[in-house]
Amino acid sequence: MSMRKPFAITLDVGSSLANHTGSWRSQRPVYVDRLPPCNAQCPAGEDIQGWLFHAESGDYERAWRHLVRDNPFPAIMGRVCYHTCQSVCNRGRLDAPVGINAVERFLGDEALKQRWAFDPPAAESGRHVLVVGAGPSGLSAAYHLRRLGHRVTVLEAGPLPGGMMRFGIPRYRLPRDVLDAEVARIVALGVTIRYGTKVADLAEAMAAERADAAFLAVGAHIAKRAFIPAGDSARVLDAVAVLRSMEGEERPMLGRRVVVYGGGNTAIDVARTAKRLGATDAVIVYRRTRERMPAHEAEVEEALQEGVLIKWLTTIRQADAGELVVEKMVLDAQGQPQPTGEFERLEADSLVLALGQDVDLSLLQNLPGLVVRDGVVQVDERLMTGHPGVFAGGDMVPAERNVTVAIGHGKKAARHIDAWLRGTTWDAPPKHEGAAFENLNPWYYSDAPATVRPVLDLARRTTSFDEVQGGLDEGNALFEARRCLSCGNCFECDNCYGMCPDNAVIKLGPGRRFAFNLDYCKGCGICAAECPCGAIRMDPEVV
C-alpha cells in the first residue's frame, strides 16, 4: 500500500544506555504506519488516504495523479461507485464519514476540465497483450498494461466503449460525455480499441493478433429468464435490452404502466428510466422485503422519491395483455419467500424482467485447460485461468459484480500479466496492521459536518435524463478533504514533539517526520497517547 511519507525511524543516539532497560523505562515508543480502513475496504485498491492528503493541501493535480496510479476513472467512479470505503471511515464515529466519493468526483471532473493527461510509459516492453471487452475491467487492465510498457489491443463486440458502464448505467447517473472523455484519455495513452469485433474463438484471435497474453473481460450482457406463463399479446422485455436501447436513436416503447420484476440495481434503474420515459406507473415487484433487497439503499430511496412503487413480498405468476397476476409471499423461518395462495391482478402495459445476467463464454470453447463452473471462469490467485497466459476478471470470474470490483480486477491482472510476460512473479506488498478508531486521539479534531452534495430538483429528475447528483465546488471539496483524520499515518502535526517532557523527539524535516532519541526517553507514553492519528506504538523493552 502506498504511504503518504517515508517511514519514520527510532534513533538510539550516542549512548549504550539506549540498548538496555534499566529501572527507568519499561517500554519504548515506535513510529508506525497503519492501514487506514478506507484503503483496506476499496475494491479498486486505491490509496485513498494518500490522494486525500494532496487534495487537502489544494494540490489537485498531484492528488489526481496519485489516485490514477490505481484507478483511471475518478470522474466515473465519483458517480457510480457505491463507496463502501465511507461505511468504514473512522470519521463516522465522530460525526459523519469523509465524503471520499465526492472528492474523487471533484478530482476527476477537474482533470477533465484542465485536460490533464496520463504519463506515458517509461519504456516499451516489446510484448503485446490482447484484451477482450472494453468494459471497466478490460479498460482498467489495458490502462495498467500500457503504463507498464506493453502494447495493448482491445477487441470490443459493441459499437462503443464502456460495457455495462454505458449499457447498464443510465445517463442520469453517468453522463456519456464523462464516460467518453475518460476512455479517450486511455486511448491517448496508446491503447488500441477495435469496435464491432466479436471474438468467437480466443485461440484464433490471439494467433491473429500475435498476442503474447490475453485478458478476458466480457461483461454479463445475457439476461436471465424466468418461466412466467404469458399470453400471445403480453409484452415481456428484459432489462438489459431496455437499458441498451437507451443508447440508440429510438427509445423503447414501454407504455404508461410498467412493471419491473427483480430487486437489484438494474431493476431500480429500469423503473427510474420508465418514469423518465413518461410512465405514469412504474412498479417494482420483488419477492422479499426491503431489508433483503440487493439494490443499493441510496438507489432505492431515490427511486421512491421519484414515484417508483415497490410491491414487497410479491411474485408474478402470469402475464397477459394489459395485466399481470401476482401472488403475495411470506418469509419462512429461514428467510425464504413462500407462496400464500393469495392472488391479485396488476395493470401493466409491459413487464420488464430484471433477474440478473449471464456471460457469453462461447469464445472459450476451443481453449484447453479452462474450467467453467456456475457460469463463470475459474481463476487462481493471479486471475490466470487454467490456460497459461490467459487471464480473466470482472463479470467472467467468481466475484461481486460492480464497476469498482471490475476495475480492481483489471489492475491486479495487469500486474500479474506483466510479471508472467517477464518470467517473474508479482507479490502484493504486505499490509500494515489496521488503523482502528481506538488507535486515534479524536480530541484534537473539531466538529466538521459532512458536505451535502446538491441534487437535481424532483420535477426535472422525473422528466429528463439530466444528472441527478451534483458535484462539489473547489471550496467544498477542499473542506471535505480536510475532514480526513489521517488514520494511522503521521502528518507531522508536531504533537509528539511539543508534548514530550524529555525533549526526546527529533524533527527530521518537512516530509521526513520524526525520530526518538532513546537516551532521553523515559517511556512515559505521552507521545503515543497524544498522537491524533495513532502513528506511535509503545513496545515493551527487551532485557
C-alpha positions, -999 to 999 in steps of 0.1 A, spaced: 0 0 0 13 35 -8 20 57 21 19 94 24 55 99 35 86 78 41 86 56 72 99 74 103 126 57 124 136 54 160 171 65 168 194 52 195 217 82 199 252 83 214 248 60 245 249 24 253 221 30 278 197 32 249 201 -5 244 193 -15 280 161 -15 300 173 -2 334 148 8 361 137 40 343 120 26 312 98 -5 307 85 5 272 98 25 243 78 45 216 80 34 180 67 53 150 44 31 128 23 32 97 -11 16 100 -35 7 72 -65 32 70 -99 14 69 -109 32 37 -78 19 18 -84 -16 32 -121 -15 20 -116 -2 -15 -121 -29 -42 -101 -10 -67 -71 -8 -43 -69 30 -42 -46 47 -17 -75 69 -6 -57 85 23 -27 92 1 -46 112 -25 -68 129 1 -35 142 16 -27 161 -16 -62 172 -21 -65 188 14 -34 208 6 -50 221 -26 -27 203 -49 -54 188 -70 -33 176 -99 -9 158 -77 -39 142 -59 -54 131 -92 -21 116 -104 -18 98 -71 -53 85 -75 -49 73 -111 -19 51 -102 -46 27 -92 -78 38 -110 -80 55 -143 -117 65 -139 -121 90 -110 -148 111 -127 -168 79 -134 -162 63 -100 -171 95 -83 -206 90 -98 -212 52 -98 -191 37 -71 -212 27 -40 -183 39 -18 -181 12 7 -149 29 19 -171 55 36 -190 29 55 -158 20 75 -144 56 77 -133 63 113 -146 98 110 -181 83 111 -175 76 147 -172 113 154 -198 129 132 -201 116 96 -177 98 72 -155 118 49 -172 123 15 -144 103 -3 -166 97 -33 -175 134 -37 -138 144 -35 -129 117 -60 -155 130 -84 -143 166 -80 -107 155 -89 -120 135 -119 -140 165 -132 -111 189 -125 -88 166 -145 -113 167 -175 -116 204 -172 -79 210 -171 -72 183 -197 -46 165 -176 -32 135 -194 -16 103 -182 21 100 -180 34 78 -209 52 45 -202 88 48 -192 99 22 -217 84 -2 -242 85 -39 -234 80 -52 -269 52 -75 -258 16 -75 -269 -15 -82 -248 -50 -88 -262 -79 -76 -241 -114 -89 -249 -141 -64 -238 -140 -27 -234 -159 -26 -201 -145 -13 -168 -123 -44 -162 -109 -46 -197 -102 -9 -199 -86 -9 -165 -63 -38 -175 -55 -21 -208 -45 11 -190 -23 -5 -164 -7 -28 -190 1 2 -213 16 21 -184 39 -9 -178 51 -6 -214 31 -33 -232 13 -28 -265 -24 -34 -259 -52 -41 -283 -88 -42 -270 -114 -61 -291 -150 -49 -283 -181 -65 -298 -202 -34 -294 -201 -1 -312 -189 20 -283 -166 16 -252 -177 13 -216 -195 -21 -214 -221 -20 -187 -210 15 -176 -226 26 -209 -253 0 -215 -263 -7 -179 -260 26 -161 -284 53 -172 -273 88 -182 -289 104 -151 -262 86 -131 -234 87 -156 -233 114 -183 -219 100 -215 -195 129 -221 -178 120 -188 -175 83 -198 -162 91 -233 -136 116 -220 -121 92 -195 -119 64 -221 -104 88 -246 -76 95 -222 -67 58 -221 -67 57 -259 -44 87 -260 -20 67 -239 -16 44 -268 -42 17 -263 -59 4 -295 -96 -3 -293 -114 -20 -322 -152 -19 -321 -177 -42 -337 -152 -71 -333 -168 -101 -315 -143 -128 -306 -158 -161 -315 -126 -181 -308 -100 -168 -284 -72 -190 -296 -77 -178 -332 -79 -142 -321 -47 -144 -301 -29 -160 -331 -42 -134 -355 -32 -106 -332 2 -122 -324 -6 -117 -287 17 -129 -260 -11 -130 -234 -48 -122 -231 -71 -108 -205 -108 -117 -208 -133 -91 -196 -165 -100 -213 -194 -84 -194 -226 -101 -183 -249 -90 -211 -272 -120 -214 -304 -116 -194 -316 -144 -172 -351 -156 -178 -379 -169 -156 -407 -191 -166 -438 -169 -165 -468 -181 -185 -476 -153 -209 -503 -148 -234 -495 -140 -270 -503 -103 -266 -483 -99 -234 -453 -75 -238 -424 -90 -219 -389 -75 -222 -356 -79 -205 -339 -52 -185 -306 -54 -203 -323 -48 -237 -343 -19 -223 -312 -1 -210 -291 -9 -240 -318 5 -263 -315 38 -245 -281 43 -262 -298 41 -297 -318 67 -316 -351 50 -308 -361 47 -272 -381 17 -260 -419 18 -260 -428 7 -225 -463 22 -222 -479 41 -193 -479 13 -168 -446 -5 -164 -439 -34 -141 -403 -44 -133 -396 -79 -119 -365 -81 -97 -347 -65 -67 -313 -55 -79 -298 -22 -90 -308 -30 -126 -344 -32 -116 -342 2 -99 -325 17 -130 -352 4 -153 -380 16 -132 -365 51 -129 -359 51 -166 -395 42 -173 -406 72 -152 -384 95 -173 -399 80 -205 -433 91 -194 -447 61 -175 -474 72 -150 -469 40 -130 -435 23 -126 -439 -6 -102 -411 -30 -90 -423 -64 -80 -399 -81 -55 -405 -113 -37 -386 -104 -5 -386 -75 19 -367 -42 16 -341 -54 41 -333 -83 18 -333 -63 -14 -298 -64 -31 -302 -30 -46 -282 -2 -30 -301 16 -4 -295 51 -18 -308 39 -52 -339 26 -36 -345 58 -18 -341 79 -49 -364 57 -68 -391 61 -41 -387 98 -42 -393 98 -79 -426 80 -76 -415 44 -82 -437 20 -63 -424 -13 -49 -446 -43 -41 -427 -62 -15 -432 -100 -8 -448 -104 -42 -441 -127 -72 -455 -128 -108 -475 -159 -118 -489 -149 -152 -486 -122 -178 -515 -113 -202 -522 -83 -224 -527 -53 -201 -524 -71 -168 -504 -95 -146 -514 -120 -120 -493 -116 -89 -491 -137 -57 -484 -125 -22 -455 -142 -4 -444 -147 32 -409 -154 46 -403 -187 64 -381 -192 94 -351 -193 71 -360 -161 54 -370 -177 22 -402 -165 4 -431 -189 3 -464 -187 -16 -496 -179 2 -522 -186 -25 -534 -150 -23 -536 -135 -58 -543 -101 -73 -543 -85 -107 -520 -57 -116 -524 -35 -147 -494 -34 -169 -486 -23 -205 -452 -41 -203 -433 -64 -180 -395 -59 -177 -375 -88 -163 -345 -78 -142 -334 -111 -128 -297 -109 -134 -273 -115 -163 -250 -142 -175 -218 -141 -195 -213 -154 -231 -185 -179 -227 -187 -193 -262 -153 -178 -272 -136 -203 -248 -148 -235 -264 -115 -243 -282 -92 -233 -254 -79 -263 -234 -74 -261 -196 -102 -237 -188 -126 -246 -161 -161 -231 -161 -183 -236 -131 -217 -220 -123 -214 -199 -154 -181 -182 -146 -144 -190 -154 -123 -204 -126 -91 -185 -120 -62 -187 -95 -50 -160 -71 -33 -143 -101 -66 -142 -120 -50 -166 -145 -72 -193 -160 -62 -229 -164 -47 -220 -198 -12 -204 -194 -11 -167 -204 -49 -163 -204 -63 -142 -175 -98 -132 -167 -117 -107 -145 -148 -87 -139 -181 -105 -146 -164 -135 -160 -150 -147 -127 -165 -156 -93 -168 -122 -76 -193 -95 -67 -204 -77 -99 -199 -40 -98 -177 -14 -116 -153 -9 -87 -146 -46 -83 -141 -49 -121 -116 -21 -121 -97 -37 -93 -96 -69 -112 -81 -51 -142 -53 -36 -122 -45 -69 -104 -45 -89 -136 -22 -63 -153 4 -67 -126 3 -105 -129 3 -104 -167 33 -81 -167 52 -105 -143 42 -135 -163 55 -119 -195 88 -111 -179 91 -146 -164 88 -134 -128 60 -133 -102 43 -103 -86 36 -104 -49 14 -78 -33 33 -59 -6 25 -69 29 -3 -49 45 2 -29 77 -19 -35 107 -53 -18 106 -58 18 120 -87 12 143 -107 41 158 -93 31 192 -58 39 180 -68 76 174 -70 105 198 -100 123 183 -99 151 210 -78 172 186 -104 171 158 -130 198 157 -166 193 146 -168 194 108 -201 182 94 -200 164 61 -207 184 29 -240 176 13 -239 173 -25 -265 191 -45 -294 171 -60 -315 179 -91 -350 190 -82 -376 163 -83 -396 178 -112 -366 177 -135 -355 143 -123 -387 127 -135 -389 145 -168 -354 144 -181 -322 124 -181 -301 152 -166 -276 141 -140 -293 137 -106 -264 140 -82 -243 172 -84 -206 176 -76 -187 197 -51 -171 231 -59 -135 237 -51 -142 252 -17 -164 223 -6 -140 197 -20 -111 213 0 -132 213 32 -143 177 27 -107 165 20 -95 182 52 -120 162 73 -98 132 68 -83 120 101 -51 106 85 -58 73 104 -26 55 114 -2 77 95 18 107 107 10 140 91 36 160 111 12 178 135 41 182 160 21 169 189 47 144 199 74 170 196 55 195 217 42 171 244 74 152 251 86 162 287 121 149 280 129 165 246 133 130 232 116 137 199 138 148 170 123 167 140 138 153 108 125 180 85 94 185 62 81 153 48 105 132 69 85 130 101 103 124 134 126 101 154 131 93 190 163 99 210 161 70 234 189 83 255 164 109 268 131 89 266 117 76 298 89 56 280 61 76 297 38 71 266 26 107 265 36 109 228 15 78 219 -15 90 239 -14 124 224 -9 114 187 -41 123 169 -37 96 141 -24 67 162 10 66 145 30 58 176 30 24 194 45 16 228 66 -16 226 79 -35 257 116 -32 263 136 -63 259 162 -70 286 
